[in-house]
Amino acid sequence: MRRWTALAALGIWVMGLSPTVAEAQSRRRQPADAAKPEAAAKPATPKVAAAPPAPAPKRSANPSQPVDVEADRLESNQKQGLVIFTGNVVARHNNSTQYADRMEVYLDAGGDRVLRTVSTGTVRIITRNCRTGTAQRAEYYDAEQKVILIGDARVWEDENVVTGERITIFIAEDRSLVEAGAQGRVKGVFYPRREGEAAAGRSVAGAPCKEQ
């Protein structure tokens, strides 16, 4: 989906100006009183190729960012290191947003860091790269920076869609793996993008994604 534009390297060159031998001899044959002092030749302005535009800043995954979760109900079990959110769950982390009916958050032994989350019921995820995914279940693993969509999984960007039984999204690597179930095959539909056409789901670099 990306495009790269090859830009020529920055080049600088100078056009030198100097009189020919014939011109010098002609000046010597002119009478002294007719000779006029020549203005000092101005050095030519160096021609500089236009510098390539600075690349747009790319959002990167940062595991140290907090997980912000909102829900209708919260249940905490400190001994198990488990927090359960239910009812209109909205979780935000690393510029990604996840919606679900229920989310289980598993913490480390000290209760200071999220190790993984398990979401079920009308799961929908909008990644930091403005891709949208839906499934019956979603598992997020913080150490691997990946999300696994399970059960009628679907991911799309603009009009392009991929479907399968299981889709793994590697957030930090900006790649995904689609796997089929026992009774089906993976499917992908991709539309060519016209020259100069911007991605409909993306905003200015660094801005939040437009929800679909």
C-alpha positions in Angstrom: 0.0 0.0 0.0 2.9 2.3 0.4 4.5 4.2 -2.2 8.1 5.3 -2.4 9.2 8.2 -4.6 12.9 8.1 -5.8 14.5 11.5 -5.3 17.8 12.5 -6.9 20.6 13.2 -4.5 21.3 16.8 -3.6 23.7 18.3 -6.3 25.6 21.6 -6.4 27.5 22.9 -9.4 29.0 26.3 -10.5 29.0 27.7 -14.1 32.5 29.4 -14.6 32.7 32.5 -16.7 36.0 33.5 -18.4 36.9 35.6 -21.6 38.3 33.8 -24.6 41.7 34.5 -26.1 40.3 36.4 -29.1 38.3 38.7 -26.8 41.5 39.5 -24.8 43.5 40.4 -28.0 40.6 42.6 -29.2 40.7 44.5 -26.0 44.4 45.1 -26.3 44.0 46.6 -29.9 41.5 49.2 -28.7 42.8 52.8 -28.0 43.6 53.5 -24.5 41.1 56.3 -24.2 38.3 54.1 -25.6 39.1 51.3 -23.2 36.6 51.3 -20.4 37.1 49.4 -17.2 35.2 46.2 -17.2 33.0 45.6 -14.3 34.1 42.7 -12.2 32.4 39.6 -13.3 30.0 38.4 -10.7 30.4 34.8 -9.8 27.5 32.6 -11.0 25.0 31.7 -8.4 25.4 28.0 -7.6 22.4 25.9 -8.8 21.1 23.7 -6.0 18.7 20.8 -6.6 15.6 21.1 -4.5 16.0 19.2 -1.2 13.7 16.2 -0.7 10.7 16.9 1.6 11.1 15.6 5.1 9.3 12.3 5.6 6.1 12.4 7.6 6.7 11.3 11.2 5.8 7.7 11.8 3.9 6.6 14.8 5.8 3.9 16.7 4.7 1.4 19.3 5.8 2.1 22.9 5.1 -0.6 25.4 5.7 1.8 28.4 2.5 3.7 27.5 -0.4 3.1 29.9 -3.5 1.2 29.0 -6.6 3.4 29.5 -9.8 1.4 30.0 -13.4 2.6 30.4 -16.4 0.4 31.1 -19.7 0.2 33.0 -18.4 -2.2 35.6 -15.0 -3.2 37.1 -14.1 -6.3 39.1 -10.6 -6.7 40.6 -8.8 -9.7 42.0 -5.4 -8.7 43.3 -4.3 -12.3 44.2 -4.8 -13.5 40.6 -3.6 -10.2 39.1 -6.8 -9.9 37.2 -9.0 -7.0 36.4 -12.3 -7.6 34.6 -14.2 -4.8 32.7 -17.7 -5.4 31.5 -20.2 -3.3 29.6 -19.3 -0.9 26.7 -15.6 -1.4 27.2 -13.2 1.0 25.5 -9.5 0.5 25.8 -6.8 2.8 24.4 -3.1 2.0 24.2 -0.3 3.2 21.9 -2.7 5.2 19.6 -4.8 2.0 19.2 -8.4 1.8 20.4 -10.4 -1.4 21.2 -14.1 -1.9 21.8 -15.6 -5.0 23.5 -18.4 -6.2 25.8 -15.9 -7.7 28.2 -12.2 -7.4 28.7 -9.9 -9.3 31.1 -6.7 -7.6 32.0 -3.9 -9.7 33.4 -1.2 -7.9 35.4 2.3 -8.9 36.5 3.1 -10.1 40.0 3.5 -6.5 41.3 0.4 -5.3 39.6 2.3 -2.6 37.8 2.2 -3.8 34.2 -0.3 -5.2 31.8 0.9 -8.6 30.5 -2.1 -9.4 28.2 -5.7 -8.7 27.7 -8.6 -10.9 26.5 -11.6 -9.3 24.9 -14.9 -10.9 23.9 -18.3 -9.8 22.5 -18.5 -7.5 19.5 -14.8 -6.8 19.5 -13.6 -4.0 17.2 -10.0 -2.7 17.1 -8.6 0.4 15.3 -4.8 0.2 15.2 -2.4 3.0 15.3 -1.9 2.6 11.5 -5.6 3.3 10.9 -6.6 -0.3 10.2 -9.9 -1.7 11.6 -10.3 -5.2 12.8 -13.4 -7.2 14.1 -13.7 -10.6 15.6 -15.5 -12.7 18.3 -12.4 -12.6 20.5 -9.2 -10.6 20.7 -6.1 -11.3 22.7 -3.4 -8.7 23.2 0.2 -9.6 24.3 2.2 -6.7 25.6 5.7 -8.3 25.5 5.3 -9.4 21.8 3.3 -6.2 20.9 0.7 -8.3 19.0 -3.1 -8.7 18.8 -4.8 -11.9 17.8 -8.3 -11.8 16.4 -10.1 -15.1 16.6 -13.5 -16.1 15.2 -14.8 -14.7 11.9 -11.8 -12.3 11.9 -11.8 -9.4 9.5 -9.3 -6.5 8.9 -9.7 -3.7 6.4 -8.0 -0.5 5.4 -10.0 1.8 3.2 -11.8 -0.6 0.8 -9.2 -3.4 1.1 -10.4 -6.3 3.2 -8.9 -9.6 4.4 -10.8 -12.3 6.3 -10.0 -15.5 8.0 -10.6 -17.5 11.2 -7.6 -16.0 12.9 -5.6 -12.8 12.2 -2.5 -11.9 14.1 -1.5 -8.2 13.9 2.1 -7.5 14.9 1.8 -3.9 16.0 5.4 -2.9 16.2 6.3 -4.5 12.9 3.3 -3.2 10.9 2.5 -6.6 9.5 -0.2 -9.2 9.9 -0.8 -13.0 9.4 -4.1 -14.4 8.3 -5.0 -18.0 8.9 -8.0 -20.1 7.7 -10.2 -22.3 9.8 -10.9 -26.0 9.3 -13.9 -25.3 7.0 -12.7 -22.3 5.0 -9.9 -20.4 3.4 -8.5 -16.9 3.8 -9.8 -14.2 1.5 -8.5 -10.9 0.4 -10.0 -8.1 -1.7 -7.7 -5.3 -2.8 -8.5 -2.2 -4.9 -5.9 -0.3 -6.9 -5.4 3.2 -5.7 -5.4 6.0 -8.3 -2.3 8.2 -8.6 -2.6 11.1 -6.1 -5.5 9.5 -4.2 -5.1 9.8 -0.4 -6.1 7.0 2.0 -9.6 7.7 3.1 -9.1 6.4 6.6 -6.0 8.3 7.4 -5.5 11.8 8.7 -2.6 14.1 8.8 0.5 12.3 10.2 0.3 12.1 14.0 -3.4 12.8 14.1 -5.9 10.3 15.4 -7.4 7.8 12.9 -10.8 8.4 11.5 -13.2 5.7 12.8 -15.0 3.6 10.3 
